[in-house]
Amino acid sequence: MGTREAKLKDFLDAKVEEYNREGFIEGDPLCIPHRFSLLQDIEISAFFAAIFAWGHRTIIIKKASSLMELMDMAPYQFVTQHQPSDLKRLLEFKHRTFNSTDLLYFIEFFEQYYSSHESLETAFLKGYSEGGEHSMEGALNGFFHTFFSLEYVPARTQKHIASPEKNSTCKRINMFLRWMVRRDNKGVDFGLWKNISPSDLICPIDLHVARVARRFGLLQRPVTDWRAALELTSALRNYDPADPVKYDFALFGLGVVENF
């Protein structure tokens, strides 16, 4: 590693330390799952918080909080034990382009899925391990097809779950996976899932992260798409092959908080 790269690594490591701390949680959508302790409650609330994560963070948190309140602050119990009459309270829910049609499908998926699975992690594992090699691309594509495997799928709802097959960055799902998979002692990411390696995670990338990455020479691709997410993650593995996605804290903090 050259002098310039070593200096950049030191700088990014310092920014990771700055943002990967419990004080970061309150103003981030990650605060939603941190309100729960049951595995399934954490998974469901984190999934919704991640899916809602476009736009201003205060509005994302407000909408995700509102949904959890509509679910009586017990999302796992709600999705698995609700009565048809309980769903009526959800009919006015809306966040940007996500509306009650989408929400009711999500709840139906969770109801059916958790009837035979303990953790949402399983929905990612078949594609992750397919062919004997670990592949996050396979995990994400496999999850998309699992999620939309129910008998009736509203056409409009499919736009809310990204996949590499569509050349999406999959930013929100990759962020959700970071929350569930990364393990350290900082108290931010949960590290509840043990069958996916942190070394295989793909860095969440949006326009802010991509801008910072290009300024640092970590990303050359001019289009922010799935291939850009792979390119950035590959560059970050040079700095920490076991945990490249920890640098999401640095790039996001620089891009969004500091407007670098």
VOBA-1610 file (N, C-alpha, C; in pm, whole numbers, padded with zeros to 5 digits, always signed):
BEGIN
Met+00084-00119+00000Met+00000+00000+00000Met+00089+00125+00000Gly+00064+00214-00097Gly+00144+00334-00109Gly+00114+00435+00001Thr+00194+00543+00004Thr+00178+00645+00108Thr+00041+00711+00100Arg-00002+00744-00022Arg-00133+00809-00039Arg-00245+00719+00010Glu-00239+00591-00029Glu-00343+00496+00012Glu-00342+00477+00164Ala-00222+00472+00223Ala-00212+00455+00367Ala-00272+00574+00441Lys-00249+00694+00389Lys-00306+00815+00450Lys-00458+00815+00437Leu-00508+00773+00320Leu-00653+00767+00301Leu-00714+00664+00395Lys-00649+00550+00409Lys-00699+00447+00501Lys-00704+00501+00643Asp-00599+00569+00687Asp-00598+00626+00822Asp-00710+00727+00840Phe-00732+00810+00738Phe-00839+00910+00743Phe-00976+00843+00752Leu-01000+00743+00666Leu-01129+00674+00667Leu-01150+00596+00796Asp-01044+00533+00847Asp-01055+00461+00974Asp-01096+00557+01086Ala-01039+00677+01085Ala-01075+00776+01187Ala-01221+00818+01173Lys-01270+00830+01052Lys-01410+00867+01030Lys-01504+00753+01070Val-01460+00629+01048Val-01540+00515+01095Val-01556+00523+01247Glu-01446+00548+01316Glu-01452+00560+01462Glu-01543+00674+01505Glu-01544+00782+01428Glu-01625+00899+01462Glu-01775+00870+01451Tyr-01813+00794+01347Tyr-01956+00774+01321Tyr-02009+00639+01368Asn-01923+00541+01387Asn-01967+00409+01433Asn-01971+00408+01586Arg-02070+00476+01639Arg-02085+00487+01785Arg-02232+00505+01816Glu-02269+00480+01941Glu-02410+00481+01978Glu-02474+00618+01960Gly-02397+00724+01972Gly-02453+00857+01951Gly-02502+00880+01810Phe-02457+00796+01717Phe-02498+00804+01576Phe-02641+00753+01557Ile-02688+00669+01649Ile-02812+00595+01628Ile-02935+00684+01627Glu-02941+00778+01720Glu-03064+00854+01742Glu-03117+00922+01616Gly-03028+00977+01535Gly-03072+01049+01416Gly-03073+00966+01289Asp-03064+00835+01303Asp-03055+00746+01187Asp-03172+00648+01190Pro-03220+00603+01072Pro-03328+00502+01072Pro-03296+00378+01154Leu-03169+00353+01178Leu-03129+00239+01261Leu-03184+00248+01403Cys-03227+00368+01443Cys-03285+00382+01578Cys-03413+00302+01593Ile-03483+00273+01483Ile-03610+00201+01490Ile-03590+00059+01543Pro-03507-00024+01481Pro-03488-00160+01536Pro-03421-00160+01673His-03349-00054+01708His-03286-00049+01840His-03389-00032+01952Arg-03515-00013+01917Arg-03620-00005+02018Arg-03669-00143+02060Phe-03619-00247+01995Phe-03670-00382+02019Phe-03557-00475+02064Ser-03596-00587+02124Ser-03498-00686+02169Ser-03521-00824+02109Leu-03644-00856+02069Leu-03674-00985+02007Leu-03618-00989+01865Leu-03552-01099+01829Leu-03491-01110+01697Leu-03586-01071+01585Gln-03704-01130+01583Gln-03798-01107+01473Gln-03849-00962+01472Asp-03868-00903+01590Asp-03907-00761+01595Asp-03799-00673+01535Ile-03673-00706+01567Ile-03561-00630+01512Ile-03556-00645+01360Glu-03572-00767+01311Glu-03566-00791+01167Glu-03675-00713+01094Ile-03797-00726+01141Ile-03911-00663+01071Ile-03901-00511+01076Ser-03874-00457+01194Ser-03866-00311+01206Ser-03747-00256+01128Ala-03635-00328+01129Ala-03518-00285+01052Ala-03546-00290+00903Phe-03618-00393+00860Phe-03649-00407+00718Phe-03734-00289+00670Phe-03838-00257+00745Phe-03922-00143+00707Phe-03842-00013+00711Ala-03761+00006+00816Ala-03682+00129+00826Ala-03587+00143+00708Ala-03528+00032+00664Ala-03437+00036+00549Ala-03512+00063+00420Ile-03626-00003+00402Ile-03703+00016+00279Ile-03755+00159+00267Phe-03785+00222+00382Phe-03832+00360+00380Phe-03719+00461+00362Ala-03595+00415+00363Ala-03479+00505+00372Ala-03446+00572+00240Trp-03533+00657+00197Trp-03496+00754+00094Trp-03569+00883+00128Gly-03496+00994+00112Gly-03548+01122+00158Gly-03482+01165+00287His-03544+01261+00355His-03487+01317+00477His-03497+01218+00591Arg-03390+01205+00668Arg-03385+01102+00771Arg-03490+01123+00880Thr-03520+01248+00914Thr-03621+01272+01019Thr-03758+01223+00974Ile-03790+01237+00847Ile-03919+01190+00795Ile-03920+01037+00789Ile-03808+00978+00749Ile-03798+00831+00747Ile-03824+00775+00886Ile-03759+00833+00986Ile-03776+00786+01124Ile-03919+00806+01171Lys-03977+00921+01138Lys-04116+00950+01177Lys-04212+00849+01117Lys-04195+00817+00988Lys-04286+00723+00922Lys-04268+00581+00974Ala-04143+00539+00993Ala-04119+00405+01047Ala-04171+00394+01189Ser-04156+00500+01267Ser-04210+00500+01404Ser-04362+00489+01402Ser-04423+00563+01312Ser-04569+00559+01299Ser-04617+00419+01266Leu-04547+00350+01175Leu-04587+00215+01139Leu-04573+00120+01257Met-04463+00133+01333Met-04446+00047+01450Met-04557+00070+01551Glu-04602+00194+01567Glu-04713+00224+01658Glu-04843+00162+01607Leu-04863+00166+01476Leu-04983+00101+01419Leu-04980-00049+01443Met-04860-00104+01459Met-04843-00247+01489Met-04830-00272+01639Asp-04873-00174+01719Asp-04874-00187+01865Asp-04735-00211+01922Met-04632-00162+01854Met-04492-00178+01896Met-04456-00325+01918Ala-04518-00410+01839Ala-04491-00554+01844Ala-04505-00608+01702Pro-04413-00571+01612Pro-04432-00604+01471Pro-04440-00753+01441Tyr-04360-00835+01510Tyr-04365-00979+01486Tyr-04500-01036+01526Gln-04548-00998+01642Gln-04680-01044+01685Gln-04788-00995+01590Phe-04774-00871+01544Phe-04876-00816+01454Phe-04880-00893+01323Val-04765-00915+01259Val-04767-00979+01127Val-04808-01124+01136Thr-04786-01189+01249Thr-04816-01332+01259Thr-04952-01361+01322Gln-05007-01265+01398Gln-05130-01295+01473Gln-05243-01195+01447His-05226-01103+01354His-05330-01003+01332His-05460-01066+01280Gln-05567-00998+01309Gln-05698-01032+01252Gln-05724-00941+01132Pro-05810-00982+01039Pro-05839-00896+00924Pro-05880-00754+00964Ser-05952-00742+01073Ser-05995-00609+01117Ser-05878-00521+01159Asp-05767-00583+01203Asp-05650-00506+01245Asp-05584-00435+01127Leu-05604-00489+01008Leu-05538-00431+00891Leu-05603-00300+00847Lys-05724-00275+00893Lys-05795-00153+00852Lys-05720-00028+00894Arg-05650-00036+01008Arg-05579+00082+01057Arg-05460+00118+00969Leu-05422+00026+00878Leu-05306+00049+00793Leu-05342+00111+00659Leu-05470+00123+00629Leu-05512+00159+00494Leu-05477+00302+00455Glu-05452+00387+00553Glu-05415+00525+00521Glu-05264+00547+00523Phe-05189+00441+00551Phe-05043+00458+00564Phe-04981+00485+00427Lys-04885+00580+00427Lys-04816+00614+00302Lys-04682+00677+00336His-04579+00638+00264His-04450+00705+00271His-04396+00718+00130Arg-04394+00839+00081Arg-04354+00866-00056Arg-04435+00778-00152Thr-04370+00687-00227Thr-04446+00603-00321Thr-04488+00470-00259Phe-04454+00448-00133Phe-04491+00324-00063Phe-04627+00347+00002Asn-04728+00268-00042Asn-04862+00290+00013Asn-04918+00163+00076Ser-05046+00166+00110Ser-05107+00055+00184Ser-05110-00074+00103Thr-05119-00065-00030Thr-05113-00186-00113Thr-04980-00258-00091Asp-04873-00181-00093Asp-04741-00238-00071Asp-04728-00291+00072Leu-04777-00214+00167Leu-04766-00253+00308Leu-04840-00383+00335Leu-04958-00398+00281Leu-05036-00519+00304Leu-04966-00641+00243Tyr-04901-00621+00127Tyr-04826-00734+00070Tyr-04708-00770+00159Phe-04634-00670+00208Phe-04522-00697+00297Phe-04567-00776+00419Ile-04678-00737+00475Ile-04729-00805+00595Ile-04770-00948+00561Glu-04833-00967+00445Glu-04871-01103+00406Glu-04748-01190+00386Phe-04644-01133+00325Phe-04521-01210+00309Phe-04464-01250+00444Phe-04452-01155+00536Phe-04397-01185+00668Phe-04482-01289+00742Glu-04613-01278+00729Glu-04703-01374+00795Glu-04674-01515+00746Gln-04665-01532+00615Gln-04641-01665+00560Gln-04498-01712+00586Tyr-04404-01620+00572Tyr-04264-01657+00588Tyr-04234-01703+00730Tyr-04276-01626+00829Tyr-04244-01658+00967Tyr-04324-01776+01020Ser-04422-01822+00944Ser-04494-01942+00985Ser-04407-02067+00972Ser-04298-02057+00894Ser-04213-02174+00875Ser-04064-02143+00889His-04029-02018+00923His-03889-01981+00940His-03873-01897+01066Glu-03763-01919+01135Glu-03737-01844+01258Glu-03679-01707+01229Ser-03598-01696+01124Ser-03528-01571+01096Ser-03536-01538+00948Leu-03537-01408+00919Leu-03538-01362+00781Leu-03406-01392+00711Glu-03304-01422+00787Glu-03174-01455+00728Glu-03186-01569+00628Thr-03271-01666+00658Thr-03286-01785+00573Thr-03325-01747+00431Ala-03400-01637+00416Ala-03445-01596+00283Ala-03330-01552+00193Phe-03216-01520+00253Phe-03099-01479+00176Phe-03000-01593+00152Leu-03012-01701+00228Leu-02903-01799+00233Leu-02895-01889+00111Lys-03009-01926+00052Lys-03003-02017-00062Lys-02923-01954-00176Gly-02954-01831-00210Gly-02880-01764-00316Gly-02737-01733-00277Tyr-02715-01709-00149Tyr-02581-01677-00098Tyr-02485-01793-00115Ser-02535-01914-00095Ser-02449-02033-00098Ser-02464-02115-00224Glu-02542-02068-00319Glu-02569-02146-00440Glu-02440-02171-00517Gly-02423-02292-00560Gly-02304-02329-00636Gly-02182-02351-00550Gly-02200-02350-00418Gly-02089-02376-00327Gly-02001-02256-00300Glu-02031-02142-00362Glu-01954-02020-00338Glu-02045-01913-00280His-01989-01833-00192His-02068-01727-00130His-02081-01609-00226Ser-02204-01567-00248Ser-02231-01460-00344Ser-02341-01370-00291Met-02309-01244-00267Met-02413-01151-00225Met-02506-01119-00341Glu-02454-01124-00462Glu-02542-01104-00577Glu-02648-01213-00581Gly-02605-01337-00558Gly-02701-01447-00552Gly-02797-01432-00435Ala-02747-01385-00321Ala-02831-01366-00203Ala-02940-01263-00230Leu-02902-01152-00293Leu-02998-01044-00318Leu-03100-01084-00424Asn-03054-01149-00531Asn-03148-01194-00634Asn-03241-01302-00578Gly-03184-01393-00498Gly-03266-01498-00438Gly-03370-01441-00343Phe-03331-01341-00265Phe-03428-01279-00175Phe-03541-01212-00252Phe-03508-01143-00359Phe-03612-01078-00441Phe-03716-01180-00485His-03670-01294-00537His-03764-01394-00587His-03840-01462-00473Thr-03776-01479-00360Thr-03848-01534-00244Thr-03954-01437-00196Phe-03918-01312-00188Phe-04011-01211-00136Phe-04135-01200-00224Phe-04117-01216-00354Phe-04231-01203-00445Phe-04277-01338-00497Ser-04277-01437-00408Ser-04318-01572-00447Ser-04461-01605-00405Leu-04531-01511-00344Leu-04669-01539-00305Leu-04757-01548-00429Glu-04877-01601-00409Glu-04965-01627-00522Glu-05003-01500-00597Tyr-05031-01394-00521Tyr-05066-01267-00586Tyr-04967-01160-00543Val-04904-01098-00642Val-04807-00992-00616Val-04851-00866-00690Pro-04883-00759-00618Pro-04917-00634-00688Pro-04798-00587-00771Ala-04821-00556-00896Ala-04711-00518-00985Ala-04636-00397-00930Arg-04708-00304-00868Arg-04645-00181-00821Arg-04549-00206-00704Thr-04569-00316-00632Thr-04492-00340-00510Thr-04349-00385-00540Gln-04327-00445-00656Gln-04195-00499-00686Gln-04088-00391-00695Lys-04128-00266-00721Lys-04027-00160-00732Lys-03965-00127-00597His-04023-00175-00488His-03973-00139-00355His-03863-00234-00305Ile-03840-00343-00376Ile-03731-00435-00341Ile-03635-00441-00459Ala-03514-00396-00437Ala-03415-00391-00546Ala-03346-00525-00563Ser-03284-00543-00679Ser-03205-00664-00703Ser-03097-00635-00805Pro-02983-00704-00798Pro-02878-00686-00899Pro-02927-00719-01040Glu-03024-00809-01051Glu-03079-00844-01183Glu-03130-00720-01255Lys-03173-00621-01178Lys-03223-00496-01237Lys-03114-00389-01242Asn-02992-00429-01211Asn-02876-00340-01209Asn-02891-00228-01106Ser-02968-00253-01003Ser-02982-00156-00894Ser-02861-00162-00802Thr-02831-00052-00736Thr-02726-00054-00634Thr-02767-00138-00514Cys-02898-00160-00497Cys-02952-00235-00381Cys-02910-00169-00249Lys-02902-00037-00251Lys-02852+00038-00136Lys-02927+00005-00008Arg-03060+00005-00013Arg-03138-00012+00110Arg-03130-00154+00164Ile-03129-00254+00076Ile-03116-00392+00123Ile-02975-00417+00175Asn-02875-00360+00107Asn-02738-00375+00156Asn-02719-00307+00292Met-02788-00195+00313Met-02783-00129+00443Met-02847-00217+00550Phe-02963-00275+00518Phe-03029-00368+00609Phe-02937-00485+00644Leu-02869-00539+00543Leu-02777-00651+00567Leu-02660-00608+00654Arg-02611-00487+00634Arg-02504-00437+00722Arg-02550-00438+00867Trp-02669-00387+00891Trp-02724-00383+01027Trp-02731-00523+01089Met-02775-00620+01010Met-02800-00754+01062Met-02673-00837+01076Val-02572-00812+00991Val-02457-00903+00980Val-02333-00850+01052Arg-02302-00722+01037Arg-02176-00670+01094Arg-02171-00690+01245Arg-02053-00731+01293Arg-02036-00757+01436Arg-01914-00682+01488Asp-01935-00592+01580Asp-01826-00529+01654Asp-01881-00491+01792Asn-01805-00419+01867Asn-01847-00387+02004Asn-01890-00243+02018Lys-01935-00182+01907Lys-01969-00040+01907Lys-02115-00012+01943Gly-02200-00116+01937Gly-02339-00097+01975Gly-02428-00038+01868Val-02380-00032+01745Val-02460+00026+01636Val-02523-00086+01552Asp-02442-00157+01473Asp-02493-00272+01397Asp-02519-00389+01492Phe-02618-00474+01457Phe-02664-00577+01549Phe-02579-00705+01546Gly-02534-00746+01426Gly-02456-00869+01415Gly-02531-00993+01459Leu-02663-00997+01432Leu-02746-01110+01478Leu-02738-01229+01383Trp-02705-01205+01258Trp-02702-01313+01161Trp-02559-01369+01152Lys-02546-01500+01164Lys-02415-01563+01173Lys-02374-01640+01048Asn-02464-01656+00952Asn-02435-01741+00836Asn-02388-01664+00713Ile-02391-01532+00721Ile-02338-01447+00615Ile-02214-01378+00670Ser-02106-01383+00599Ser-01981-01325+00647Ser-01978-01175+00621Pro-01935-01095+00718Pro-01920-00952+00695Pro-01826-00921+00578Ser-01733-01011+00551Ser-01639-00988+00442Ser-01707-00992+00306Asp-01826-01053+00298Asp-01897-01065+00170Asp-01996-00952+00146Leu-02022-00871+00246Leu-02122-00765+00232Leu-02081-00665+00124Ile-02182-00602+00064Ile-02160-00499-00037Ile-02192-00364+00024Cys-02105-00267+00000Cys-02124-00135+00060Cys-02249-00067+00004Pro-02337-00019+00091Pro-02452+00060+00044Pro-02399+00184-00029Ile-02452+00212-00145Ile-02404+00327-00222Ile-02522+00404-00277Asp-02521+00535-00253Asp-02617+00625-00315Asp-02538+00740-00376Leu-02605+00844-00418Leu-02535+00953-00486Leu-02435+01022-00395His-02468+01033-00264His-02378+01099-00170His-02250+01017-00150Val-02267+00887-00124Val-02153+00798-00104Val-02070+00790-00231Ala-02137+00781-00345Ala-02065+00772-00473Ala-01983+00897-00498Arg-02038+01013-00464Arg-01964+01139-00484Arg-01834+01140-00403Val-01843+01101-00276Val-01726+01098-00191Val-01626+00993-00241Ala-01676+00876-00278Ala-01589+00768-00326Ala-01512+00810-00450Arg-01578+00882-00541Arg-01510+00928-00662Arg-01404+01032-00629Arg-01432+01118-00533Arg-01333+01220-00494Arg-01207+01155-00438Phe-01224+01042-00371Phe-01110+00972-00313Phe-01045+00873-00410Gly-01102+00859-00529Gly-01047+00764-00625Gly-01084+00620-00595Leu-01183+00599-00509Leu-01228+00464-00476Leu-01328+00410-00578Leu-01378+00497-00662Leu-01479+00459-00760Leu-01452+00535-00889Gln-01436+00462-00998Gln-01413+00522-01129Gln-01539+00522-01215Arg-01624+00424-01193Arg-01742+00408-01278Arg-01831+00533-01267Pro-01869+00593-01380Pro-01946+00718-01374Pro-02093+00698-01339Val-02144+00577-01360Val-02285+00547-01332Val-02294+00480-01196Thr-02391+00525-01116Thr-02409+00466-00982Thr-02510+00353-00993Asp-02459+00230-01011Asp-02543+00113-01031Asp-02481-00005-00957Trp-02528-00127-00985Trp-02477-00244-00915Trp-02327-00263-00937Arg-02281-00243-01058Arg-02138-00258-01085Arg-02056-00154-01008Ala-02112-00038-00987Ala-02043+00064-00906Ala-02035+00018-00761Ala-02141-00043-00710Ala-02140-00094-00573Ala-02031-00200-00557Leu-02018-00288-00657Leu-01913-00391-00653Leu-01774-00330-00661Glu-01758-00230-00747Glu-01627-00166-00763Glu-01585-00097-00633Leu-01677-00024-00572Leu-01645+00045-00447Leu-01609-00055-00338Thr-01689-00159-00325Thr-01663-00259-00221Thr-01528-00326-00242Ser-01494-00354-00367Ser-01364-00414-00397Ser-01251-00322-00352Ala-01267-00193-00374Ala-01165-00097-00331Ala-01154-00093-00179Leu-01268-00100-00111Leu-01268-00095+00035Leu-01209-00221+00096Arg-01218-00332+00025Arg-01158-00457+00076Arg-01005-00446+00083Asn-00948-00356+00006Asn-00803-00335+00016Asn-00765-00277+00152Tyr-00860-00207+00216Tyr-00834-00146+00345Tyr-00873-00236+00461Asp-00975-00318+00442Asp-01013-00415+00545Asp-01090-00529+00478Pro-01020-00634+00437Pro-01087-00744+00366Pro-01189-00817+00452Ala-01174-00815+00583Ala-01268-00886+00670Ala-01395-00807+00695Asp-01389-00674+00680Asp-01504-00591+00715Asp-01505-00464+00629Pro-01515-00479+00498Pro-01506-00360+00411Pro-01620-00262+00429Val-01737-00311+00469Val-01856-00227+00475Val-01855-00135+00597Lys-01759-00153+00688Lys-01749-00058+00800Lys-01723+00083+00746Tyr-01664+00092+00626Tyr-01635+00223+00569Tyr-01761+00294+00520Asp-01874+00227+00522Asp-02000+00295+00496Asp-02020+00409+00596Phe-01980+00387+00721Phe-01991+00493+00821Phe-01915+00617+00778Ala-01793+00598+00730Ala-01709+00710+00689Ala-01764+00780+00567Leu-01797+00704+00463Leu-01842+00763+00337Leu-01978+00831+00353Phe-02068+00767+00429Phe-02200+00828+00451Phe-02186+00953+00537Gly-02106+00944+00643Gly-02087+01060+00730Gly-02029+01178+00654Leu-01928+01152+00572Leu-01867+01258+00493Leu-01966+01315+00391Gly-02041+01228+00327Gly-02129+01271+00218Gly-02256+01340+00264Val-02317+01288+00370Val-02447+01339+00413Val-02435+01437+00530Val-02361+01396+00634Val-02350+01480+00753Val-02260+01600+00727Glu-02144+01577+00664Glu-02047+01683+00643Glu-02056+01748+00505Asn-02141+01688+00417Asn-02157+01740+00279Asn-02021+01761+00212Phe-01937+01661+00227Phe-01798+01667+00178Phe-01795+01676+00026
//
